Amino acid sequence: MKKKWNVCMVGMGYWSDVHFRAWASVPQVQISALVDRNPPKLASKSERWNVPQDRLFLTLEEALKIPEIDIVDVITRPDSHLEMTERAARAGKHVLCQKPFAPTLDECKQMVKICNQHGVRLMIAEGWRWQSHFMAIKQLLDSSRLGELVYAKISAKWNFTPRFQDRASMTQPYFKDMDRLLLYEMGPHWIDTYKFLFGMPQGITAVTKRISPYIVGDDLGILVFHHEKMTGMLECSWASLEYADSPYTQPGGENLMEYVWIEGTLAGLRLKIDGSIELVHRDGSIEKVPYNIDPFQESHNRLHQHFISHLETNEPFVTSGEEYLKVMEVIEAAYQTGGNIHPLSSKD
């Protein structure tokens, strides 16, 4: 008989329902406690997801008095992740932590160190790589049908930050005030996915800018990834209309599908913004690639299932704290170099 894993969920905000649905897809998991500083939110979530009233807490410290809890699922704002992870680790609980990892690279490293010191496992809740289109692309890359890769581009664009004028209408109003926004908040998804498909680059070149007048941080980023045998690029914006006709664009402007082009010595691969994948052969012929396009929720279901299965087998998580430090190192490097312009001697 498989072990029943008891989970304490911390943070009942915007993204928590995604986690509730994902945990419901794992038969051997039981939600045993909910934590939030807002009593009405707690009451609402407990009613919706059938969590008993005596398992609702205003602080994680109170919830950790329940001895059977095995896992703490941290779904709070990033500036609380270090504190929540440390409390959980000291109590001997494994941690699934929502991305972004933490506000600084140093805090991310502290979280990894603390979990290692207390003998608990840490995984970052990174779901983008688990989407069906990226998994299909990975299978094609592993099949060598493209030959040796020479170039790849992920283009991810939303019409999002121009809609930030009214704070009251935003699901995450604190976005307006973040010094680091697009690359920090959304960049981890795309960079981890890039790493999943092509491996870690040896170096990067980056530009970051602010376009929308309603924010403090960046909403445009262009990153060039340097490998020994290939070059890659991430072109991302939260202030673009280019993919506004995507069928995956949500009412708030979020576009859940990227455009991807991968160039190989034998063929090219294109992920279109309608979710279709095609191979472009050297003779110009185009081959449609069949695969099942899953709803977005399935990516998080796979993520949570991976977390539990790898707890049970003690295998490494694909987005362990140690692995995800590499993603945060890329982001830190991009911010350190972003916007620097090398002047040219000849000008018009």
C-alpha positions in Angstrom: 0.0 0.0 0.0 1.4 3.4 -1.0 2.1 6.0 1.6 -0.5 8.8 2.0 1.2 12.2 1.6 -0.2 14.9 3.8 0.2 18.4 2.3 0.0 21.8 4.0 -0.8 24.6 1.4 0.5 28.1 2.3 -1.0 31.0 0.4 -4.6 31.1 -0.9 -4.1 33.7 -3.6 -4.5 33.9 -7.3 -2.5 30.7 -8.2 -3.7 28.4 -5.4 -6.5 26.8 -7.3 -4.0 25.5 -9.9 -2.3 23.7 -7.0 -5.5 22.5 -5.5 -6.5 20.9 -8.9 -3.0 19.5 -9.4 -2.9 17.9 -6.0 -6.4 16.4 -6.7 -4.7 14.6 -9.7 -2.4 12.6 -7.3 -4.4 9.8 -5.6 -2.0 9.4 -2.7 -2.1 13.0 -1.6 -4.4 14.6 1.1 -4.7 18.3 1.8 -4.3 18.4 5.6 -3.9 22.1 6.3 -4.4 25.5 4.7 -2.5 28.7 5.7 -3.3 32.3 4.9 -3.3 35.6 6.8 -6.7 36.4 5.4 -9.6 34.5 7.2 -12.2 35.1 4.5 -9.8 33.6 1.8 -9.2 30.6 4.1 -12.9 30.1 4.6 -13.6 30.3 0.9 -10.9 27.8 -0.1 -11.9 25.4 2.6 -15.5 25.4 1.4 -14.5 25.0 -2.2 -12.0 22.2 -1.7 -13.6 20.5 1.3 -10.8 21.1 3.8 -12.2 20.9 7.4 -12.5 24.2 9.4 -10.2 22.9 12.1 -7.4 22.6 9.5 -7.3 26.3 8.7 -4.4 28.5 10.1 -3.3 32.0 10.0 0.4 31.1 10.3 2.6 28.2 9.1 4.0 27.9 12.6 0.5 26.9 13.8 -0.1 24.5 11.0 3.2 22.7 11.5 2.0 21.5 14.9 0.0 18.9 13.0 2.4 15.9 13.2 1.3 14.0 10.1 2.2 16.8 7.6 4.8 15.6 5.2 4.9 18.4 2.6 4.6 22.2 2.7 3.4 23.7 -0.6 4.5 27.4 -0.7 2.3 29.5 -3.0 3.0 32.9 -1.4 4.8 35.9 -2.8 8.5 35.4 -3.5 9.7 37.7 -0.7 8.3 35.2 1.8 9.7 32.0 0.3 12.9 31.9 2.3 11.1 32.3 5.6 8.4 29.7 4.7 11.0 27.2 3.4 13.1 27.6 6.5 10.2 27.0 8.8 9.1 23.9 6.9 12.7 22.5 6.6 13.4 23.0 10.4 10.2 21.0 11.0 11.4 18.2 8.8 8.9 18.8 6.0 9.6 18.5 2.2 9.0 21.7 0.2 7.4 22.5 -3.1 7.9 26.2 -3.7 6.2 28.3 -6.3 8.4 30.2 -8.7 10.0 32.7 -8.8 12.4 31.0 -6.4 13.3 34.1 -4.2 14.0 37.8 -4.7 17.8 37.4 -4.7 20.2 34.7 -5.8 21.7 34.6 -2.3 18.3 33.8 -0.8 17.8 31.1 -3.4 21.1 29.5 -2.3 20.2 29.8 1.3 16.9 27.9 0.7 18.9 25.1 -1.0 21.4 25.0 1.9 18.8 25.0 4.6 16.8 22.1 3.1 20.0 20.1 2.6 21.0 20.8 6.2 17.7 19.5 7.5 17.5 16.5 5.2 14.4 17.5 3.3 13.7 17.7 -0.4 13.1 21.0 -2.2 11.5 21.4 -5.7 10.5 24.5 -7.5 6.9 24.4 -8.9 7.9 25.1 -12.5 5.2 23.9 -14.8 6.0 25.4 -18.2 8.3 22.6 -19.3 5.5 20.1 -18.6 3.2 21.5 -21.2 2.3 19.0 -24.0 3.8 21.1 -26.9 7.2 21.4 -25.2 7.2 17.7 -24.3 6.5 16.9 -27.9 9.3 19.2 -29.1 11.7 17.5 -26.7 10.8 14.1 -28.1 11.6 15.3 -31.6 14.9 16.8 -30.5 15.9 13.6 -28.8 15.0 11.7 -32.0 17.7 13.6 -33.9 15.3 14.2 -36.8 16.5 17.8 -36.9 20.2 16.9 -37.1 22.7 19.0 -35.3 21.1 22.2 -33.9 22.5 25.5 -35.0 19.9 28.1 -33.9 16.8 28.3 -31.7 14.4 31.1 -30.8 11.6 31.2 -28.2 9.3 34.3 -28.8 6.9 34.9 -26.0 4.7 38.1 -26.2 1.7 39.2 -24.3 -0.4 42.4 -24.3 -0.3 42.6 -20.5 1.4 45.5 -18.8 -0.4 48.3 -20.9 -3.5 47.1 -19.0 -1.9 47.8 -15.6 -3.3 51.3 -15.2 -6.0 50.2 -12.8 -4.5 48.5 -9.8 -7.9 47.3 -8.5 -8.5 45.3 -11.6 -5.2 43.4 -11.4 -5.0 39.8 -10.1 -1.5 40.6 -8.8 -1.3 44.3 -8.2 2.1 44.2 -6.7 3.5 43.7 -10.2 3.2 47.5 -10.7 5.9 48.2 -8.1 8.4 45.4 -8.8 11.9 46.7 -9.7 12.5 43.4 -11.6 9.4 42.3 -13.4 9.2 40.4 -16.7 12.5 38.4 -16.6 12.1 37.8 -12.8 8.4 36.9 -12.7 7.9 35.2 -16.1 11.4 34.6 -17.3 12.0 31.5 -15.2 9.3 29.7 -17.2 10.9 30.4 -20.5 14.5 30.0 -19.3 13.8 26.7 -17.6 12.1 25.5 -20.8 15.0 26.6 -22.9 17.3 24.7 -20.6 15.1 21.6 -20.8 15.2 21.7 -24.6 18.8 22.8 -25.3 20.8 22.5 -22.1 22.6 25.3 -20.2 24.3 27.9 -22.3 27.9 28.8 -21.7 27.1 32.6 -21.7 24.5 35.2 -22.4 24.0 38.6 -23.9 20.9 40.5 -22.8 18.9 43.7 -23.1 16.0 44.6 -20.7 13.7 47.6 -21.0 10.5 49.1 -19.6 7.7 49.9 -22.2 4.5 50.4 -20.2 4.2 53.6 -18.2 2.3 51.8 -15.5 5.2 49.8 -14.1 8.6 50.3 -12.4 10.4 47.2 -13.7 11.1 45.6 -17.1 8.5 44.3 -19.6 10.8 43.7 -22.6 13.7 41.3 -22.7 16.0 40.0 -25.4 18.5 37.3 -24.4 21.0 35.6 -26.6 22.3 32.3 -25.4 25.8 31.2 -26.4 26.6 27.4 -26.8 29.6 25.7 -28.2 27.8 24.6 -31.4 24.6 26.6 -31.4 23.1 30.0 -30.6 19.7 30.6 -29.0 17.5 33.5 -28.3 14.6 34.4 -26.0 12.5 37.3 -27.2 9.9 38.2 -24.6 7.5 41.1 -24.0 4.6 41.9 -21.8 3.8 45.0 -23.9 3.3 43.6 -27.4 0.4 43.1 -29.7 2.2 40.7 -32.0 0.5 37.6 -30.8 -2.8 39.2 -29.8 -4.7 36.9 -32.2 -3.5 33.8 -30.4 -6.3 31.4 -29.5 -4.4 31.0 -26.1 -4.7 34.7 -25.2 -6.7 35.1 -21.9 -9.0 38.0 -21.1 -6.3 39.7 -19.0 -3.9 39.7 -21.9 -1.9 36.6 -20.9 -0.8 34.5 -23.9 -0.2 30.9 -22.9 1.4 29.8 -26.2 4.8 30.9 -27.6 6.2 30.9 -31.1 9.3 28.6 -31.4 11.7 28.2 -34.3 14.5 25.6 -34.1 17.0 25.3 -37.0 18.9 22.0 -37.5 21.2 20.7 -40.2 18.5 18.3 -41.4 15.3 20.2 -40.8 13.6 23.0 -38.9 10.9 22.9 -36.3 8.1 25.4 -35.8 5.7 25.7 -32.9 3.0 28.1 -34.1 0.9 30.3 -31.8 -2.1 28.1 -32.5 -0.3 25.3 -30.8 0.5 23.3 -33.9 4.0 21.9 -34.6 5.5 21.3 -38.0 8.8 20.1 -39.4 10.2 22.1 -42.3 12.4 19.8 -44.4 15.4 20.9 -46.6 13.4 20.3 -49.7 10.8 22.8 -48.6 8.1 20.3 -47.7 6.2 20.7 -44.4 5.3 17.8 -42.1 2.6 18.3 -39.5 3.5 16.7 -36.2 0.6 15.0 -34.5 0.3 15.3 -30.7 -2.4 15.8 -28.1 -2.7 19.4 -27.0 -3.6 19.3 -23.3 -5.3 22.0 -21.2 -2.8 24.2 -19.3 -3.8 22.6 -16.0 -2.3 19.3 -17.1 1.2 20.8 -17.0 0.8 21.4 -13.2 -0.8 18.0 -12.8 2.4 16.4 -14.3 4.6 18.7 -12.1 2.9 17.6 -8.8 2.8 13.9 -9.9 6.6 14.2 -10.6 7.2 15.7 -7.2 5.4 12.8 -5.4 6.8 10.0 -7.5 10.3 11.3 -7.0 9.8 11.6 -3.3 8.8 8.0 -3.3 11.8 6.8 -5.4 14.3 9.3 -4.0 15.3 10.3 -7.6 16.4 13.9 -8.3 13.7 16.4 -9.2 14.1 17.9 -12.7 13.5 21.3 -11.1 15.2 20.7 -7.8 16.5 23.7 -5.8 20.0 23.0 -7.1 18.9 22.8 -10.7 16.7 25.9 -10.5 19.7 27.9 -9.2 21.0 27.7 -12.7 17.8 29.4 -14.0 18.2 32.1 -11.4 21.8 32.6 -12.3 20.8 33.3 -16.0 18.2 35.8 -14.8 20.7 37.6 -12.5 23.3 37.7 -15.3 20.7 39.1 -17.7 19.8 41.9 -15.3 23.5 42.6 -14.7 24.2 43.0 -18.4 20.8 44.1 -19.7 20.7 47.5 -21.3 24.4 48.0 -21.7 25.2 49.4 -25.1 28.6 49.1 -26.8 29.1 52.4 -28.7 30.1 52.3 -32.3 32.7 54.6 -33.8 30.7 55.3 -36.9 27.4 57.0 -36.5 24.9 58.8 -38.8 
